[in-house]
Structures are given as structure tokens and as C-alpha cells.
């Protein structure tokens, strides 16, 4: 197990450095720096600003300084929000995005797998068709169509739920964003779960279990789920990536001050450090999730040898 | 013992029966699938409307009319889908948006297919260390929140529509490369490839002449499933203001405008959304149908 973790980390760290280098390079290649204004600054002042932010040094050296700061956990000052560091900005947005993301992923995993299993067991019944029909809608209706429609219906016509704002994490403010964020994932997961459960149900070891007279409920809880959940575990990291990008839009629509908002604002204003900071955070989270899904897989699937 | 004697006519009859190719068979199976057939009709209708529709309508997509702002849909006014905040006819804008969304879908998909197929066949065919390295790269890229890369690309290089095609194509090729590689590995073990090799055919020609034609079915299925995800991606970017720019429009732009104004004018969100959802659903059904049709084992 420890070997697996070490091996994964050995891949993850160079990957992170490559990502940082890529984002760093791209932002520097772009025409126009963060301090390019329509009104030109006097050259001395520009010189001073560039010195203060290390922008006058050669690129390689800038990258070195940046990397060593990141290693200490310092993402640098924000170029646009002058009085804030990137750490402060991310810390202020992260709890919101995390609450949103974790609730969405838990709901989509639980509901998605549950619906998928039931649809597979009750294959070709009305329940199956209903689940698959709804999940088709979930796949075809992008979240940025769904979210406005939901808030129009529940927020404005029925007046049940608030349509925007964070309000200190009030549960009612969370419902609409979480639902519109998780519906597409529920759709994908339930379809995956359905097909993998059907496959498992048709396999030999299940037939053996049935022949031995094990009750159906027990076969499903003990044998089927353990094997059919594997594709879902592999899907954990892509699902999270999907939720991250989805949350950028959802935070925009529902006016939530999460890190997705900072990312878009940062990207539009060429706030190099802010964009790379968010990017690094996203990438590290994903690496962590890949590691997590590898470990889970190794625990659940005895065929995976822990190399 | 009875020996049946064939006359010359009989033989001619037998020889004149044409064999069915794999693809014509698959096409017949596809047409038998009701969901796919309906989707095929809907998709063709939307495409035809987008391409030719604007010529038959009395309004232009950039034409503003300050006397008809936020007109609800009605038959009398000639604005069948209503108008937006600048008095522009929504139907025409949806059709123009459709042209753009569909062409981005097709072009970006082609870009990603070209990259993915080249990459996948090379990795799969040559195998060994090269394969390991190439697939490791794909694996790493796979874990990236790639949409965020597209956002950065769009910000860095400006909001250019051609770049949009390229940027989307450049991130969508990963799945294609993986699938193509897997298929290539299984095809290259077949006898006919060995025969071709023993005749001294070069690797390049084997890939072009023997491997890629055998991959065609898989590639077609994935194209139909990739076009919808590209359309969503474009809309996503346009929604953030990073995609298509005014006065041009796409379904994503229209939806994003619509969602901002839905309280005053619901039709601005519902109609573009409907067109987009119908297109995505049809493409998904066609993709599913094609997969079943090309893989008769499933029956």
C-alpha cells in the first residue's frame, strides 16, 4: 500500500511542476502584462513595480522564485486585488466551493449508484425506463441551461428557494446550486452503474451464488455491488474534474463567491498568480483523488496487485 | 443421385446478387432503430433549417428594431420565437447560432479526430517504450481539468473563433487516442497485417491502408458522441464570455443572454435551450444506435 502511494506521488509531483510551468509559460507568452494600462505609466514607476513583483528578472529565474515560494505554501501576491495575497483569496473562496463540491459529489455518487443498481435489477421495467429517460435529460441538458430554468421555476414562480447568494451557507441557498451541479453527474453515474451491474449480474460467480441458494438481497449487497462499483471508483477523478469546471458556471449563475469566480475574474484580468494558484489547487486536488481512487480500487478488487 | 444442373441464366442470377457490405448492413440496422431514425430526422431538420432557414425569413440576425423590444412569440408579428432586448428576431438568431454551434462541433471534432487517430495508431502500432511514454502522457493529461486549460488558452491568445476550434479540438483528442490505440493493438495482431508486413509494406502504409479503415466504425461512433460534448464545451466558453463574440452568435451565447433576462422574457432562454437539447439528444441517440448497428454481437 505504501509503495503504491509512493509510486503515485512520484508521478504526481513532476506532473504538478509541469502544470505550473505550462500555466506560467502561457501567461508570460500572452501579450500585455498585468500592469499594462491604457494610460502609460512613467518608466521609473513601471520599473519599480516590475522589480517589486520580480518581473524584471529572466523568465527562468522568475520560475525558480515562484516554485520555491510554492514549496513553502506561498502562492504569492495577487496582481489585481492589490491588498490581498492569492492564499487569502483562495482561503476566502475555498470553503464555499468545497461545501458545494463535496455535497454535489456525495449526492451524485450515492443517488447515481443507487438508481443505477435498481434500474439494472429491474431491467426493462417502467422504473428502468424512467431512470434512463431522466438520466438522458441529465446528459443532454447542460448545467447552464438547467440551472436558470430551475431557479426560474423554484425561485421565481414558486418562490420556495432563494435564487442567489451564499447567505452564510444557509441550507436553502445551497439546494439549487447543488442540484444543478450534481444532476449531470447523477445521470452519467447511474448509466455507468446500470451497465456494470447488468454485466456483473450475468457473470458466472453470481450464477454460482444463486445456485447455492443465497438470497437475492444478500447476493446484491455482498457480491454484485462490490464488483460493479469499480468503474464508478475509476470515474471519481473525472467526475471531480467535471464538478470543478461545472462549479465555475454554477457559482457564476447563483452569485456564489467561490474560487471558480476568482478563476474567471483572474483569467480575464491576467492576474497570473491568482490563475496559477487556483490551477495548482485544482490539480493537487485531482492528484489526491486519483490516489484515493487507486487505493479504494486496491481494497475492493483483489485482482489488483499492489505493485 | 440427383445432380442439379445450373443453366447459364441461373449462374448469371446467382452472380448478379450483390453482397452487402458491413456498412450498408449497419446502415439498415440503424434505420430499423426507431430512436436513432427519429433523431436522424430531427438532426437533419435542425441542420437544414440552420443552413437554409435564414434566407426565407424576413429579418436579419443583426437587425435591431427599437419598436419591438422583448416581443413575446406570436404568429401575427412575424417574430415566431419573439425578440430580444435589442428587438432582434430570436428565430433568425437561433438559426445563425446553430450554424456556428454545429460547425464548431464538426470542425473541432475533426481536429481532435486527426490528432487522436494519429497519436493512437502510432502508440498502438509501434508499441514498446514509445507506447508506454505516449500513453503515460495521455494519462497525465486525462487527469487535468482540461476545460480550465481552454479558458487559459482563450484568455492568452484572444477570443478568436478559429482558435476556439483548435483549442477545443486540442483537448478533446484524449479519449479518441485511447480507444484508437486499444483497437490498433488488437488489429495489428491479425494475419492480414502480418501478410502485409512480410510483403515488405512500410509501417506508414500499413497504418493508412489497413489499420485506419478497420477503425472506421469505432471512429464514427465516437465522432457522434464527441460532437455533442464539443457543442457543450463551446457553449460553456461562450457562457463565460470567452467564446463567440458579438455580433456573431451561437447557442451558448443565446442561452447565456437568455438566462440573464429570463425574468422578463422566458422565450430567450427556452427556445435556444430547446434547440440545443434536441440536437444533443439526437446526436446521443444516433451514437448509441450506430454503436449497436456496427457491433452485431450485441443482438
Contacts between the chains, C-beta under 8 A, distances in Angstrom:
chain1	res1	chain2	res2	distance
A	11	B	140	7.4
A	15	B	140	5.2
A	15	B	143	7.6
A	18	B	140	7.6
A	19	B	144	7.1
A	23	B	152	6.5
A	26	B	152	5.7
A	26	B	153	7.3
A	26	B	156	5.1
A	27	B	152	7.5
A	27	B	156	6.7
A	29	B	156	6.5
A	30	B	155	7.4
A	30	B	156	4.0
A	30	B	157	7.3
A	136	B	281	6.6
A	136	B	284	7.1
A	137	B	277	8.0
A	139	B	280	7.7
A	139	B	284	6.6
A	140	B	228	7.5
A	140	B	277	5.2
A	140	B	280	4.2
A	140	B	281	4.3
A	140	B	284	6.3
A	141	B	273	7.6
A	141	B	277	5.3
A	141	B	280	8.0
A	142	B	232	5.0
A	142	B	235	6.4
A	142	B	236	7.2
A	142	B	276	7.5
A	142	B	280	7.9
A	144	B	235	7.0
A	144	B	236	6.8
A	144	B	239	5.0
A	144	B	252	7.9
A	144	B	255	6.4
A	144	B	256	7.0
A	144	B	259	6.9
A	145	B	255	5.8
A	145	B	259	7.9
A	145	B	269	7.6
A	145	B	273	4.4
A	145	B	276	6.9
A	145	B	277	6.8
A	147	B	259	7.6
A	148	B	258	7.4
A	148	B	259	3.6
A	148	B	262	5.6
A	148	B	269	5.7
A	149	B	269	7.0
A	149	B	270	7.9
A	149	B	273	7.3
A	152	B	262	5.2
A	152	B	263	7.5
A	152	B	266	7.0
A	152	B	269	7.6
A	156	B	263	6.3
A	237	B	143	5.9
A	238	B	142	7.6
A	241	B	143	7.4
A	241	B	144	7.5
A	241	B	145	4.6
A	241	B	146	7.7
A	244	B	145	5.1
A	244	B	148	7.5
A	245	B	145	5.8
A	245	B	147	4.2
A	245	B	148	6.6
A	245	B	236	7.6
A	248	B	148	8.0
A	248	B	240	7.2
A	249	B	236	6.6
A	249	B	239	6.3
A	249	B	240	7.2
A	252	B	239	7.9
A	252	B	240	7.1
A	253	B	259	6.8
A	263	B	148	7.2
A	263	B	151	7.7
A	264	B	151	7.5
A	264	B	240	5.9
A	267	B	151	5.6
A	267	B	152	6.2
A	267	B	155	4.5
A	267	B	242	8.0
A	268	B	155	6.5
A	268	B	241	7.7
A	270	B	155	7.2
A	275	B	152	6.7
A	279	B	148	6.4
A	279	B	152	7.7
A	282	B	145	5.2
A	282	B	148	6.5
A	283	B	143	8.0
A	283	B	144	7.0
A	283	B	145	7.5
A	286	B	143	5.2
A	286	B	144	7.5
A	286	B	145	6.8
A	287	B	143	7.0
A	290	B	143	5.7
